[in-house]
Amino acid sequence: MTARELALLADGYTWQIAAFFVALPAFSWLVGFVHGSERGGFSPWHYVYSAIVYLACVPGIFAAVFTGYLLFFTRHDLLDVNLFISILPVISMTVTLVLVSKRVSFDDVPGFDRLSGLMVVIAVTFILALAIRKTRIWLIFGDSVFTLGLLVLGLFGLLKWGTYMLFRRKDEPRVDPPSFRIR
């Protein structure tokens, strides 16, 4: 299935897609209104938030990668993309995550560390694939090889951390994300 075929398939379900991605932030706001303040980290609300976050993030991640693929790899025109499968899921994911973060800490949401690890792995992999495609194997960097090495090491560290968070066992401890602050 090509990107154009996917867009044509989504054209038949425009209002259903729009209703789903508008309902996610609205439902997260409603859940926060129902349980009141400071109760989002307790059962059963943190499981409800977990479902909301997954329902928002999985299509949002897919849409971000799909849109990036269309723009950077196939050089598709941004004005020609279907907004309901390219832009709306990313906006819905962002708004939903902001609304959820106001009601509950992401540390209390079951599985969010794995989901954030998946986001990091996908983002770093996409950046590496884009860098390989744009450089066309030879080195055209415009800066020193030392800077390129630092960039590669930083991306490798993020990829390693994201992979660990995605595939760690339940009994293994959580690891904080890498900090880029200069001490």
C-alpha positions, -999 to +999 in steps of 0.1 A: +000+000+000+014+034-010+010+066+009-015+078-017-036+046-013-036+051+025-048+087+020-075+076-004-087+049+021-088+074+049-109+098+028-138+075+032-136+077+070-128+114+075-155+121+101-148+090+121-111+097+122-117+134+132-142+123+159-117+098+174-089+123+176-110+151+190-126+127+215-092+117+230-083+151+245-119+157+255-121+123+273-088+130+291-101+163+303-134+146+314-115+119+333-095+146+351-127+165+359-144+133+373-117+122+396-108+156+409-074+170+417-045+149+431-063+116+426-051+107+391-022+086+403-045+062+422-063+031+409-083+029+386-075+063+372-039+056+363-050+027+342-076+049+325-049+074+318-026+046+305-053+036+280-058+072+269-021+078+265-016+047+244-047+055+223-032+089+216+005+081+212+005+050+190-014+067+161+004+100+168+038+083+165+027+065+134+014+098+119+046+117+127+068+090+111+044+088+081+045+125+076+083+126+080+086+098+055+063+116+030+082+149+034+119+137+036+120+104+018+094+107-010+095+145-012+057+146-011+042+181-010+029+190+025-001+208+009-011+175-007-012+154+025-044+143+042-047+163+074-067+137+091-040+110+089-009+132+090-014+162+112-045+156+134-031+126+152+001+145+162-019+175+174-043+152+193-013+133+209+003+166+220-029+180+235-038+148+252-003+144+267-004+180+280-039+175+295-028+142+311+004+157+325-017+184+343-037+157+362-012+129+368+026+124+368+038+103+339+057+082+365+023+070+378+010+060+344+016+023+338+037+016+307+045+053+299+083+046+304+081+019+277+061+042+254+085+070+259+114+046+251+096+036+219+092+072+210+130+078+215+139+047+195+117+056+166+129+092+166+166+083+167+161+056+141+143+080+118+170+107+123+198+081+115+179+068+084+175+104+072+211+112+079+223+082+060+199+090+031+210+126+029+247+120+032+246+092+006+273+073+024+301+098+018+309+124+045+296+158+038+293+174+073+307+209+072+322+205+106+350+184+121+350+146+124+352+151+162+318+169+162+303+141+140+316+116+165+300+134+194+267+135+175+269+098+168+277+090+204+248+111+216+224+095+193+237+061+202+232+069+239+196+079+233+190+048+212+205+026+240+184+042+267+152+041+246+158+004+238+164-004+275+133+014+285+113-004+258+125-039+265+133-040+302+117-065+325+093-055+352+117-064+380+145-043+365+149-007+378+139+024+359+167+044+345+164+082+342+167+096+307+201+110+297+207+146+309+223+170+286+229+197+313+264+210+317+273+208+353 
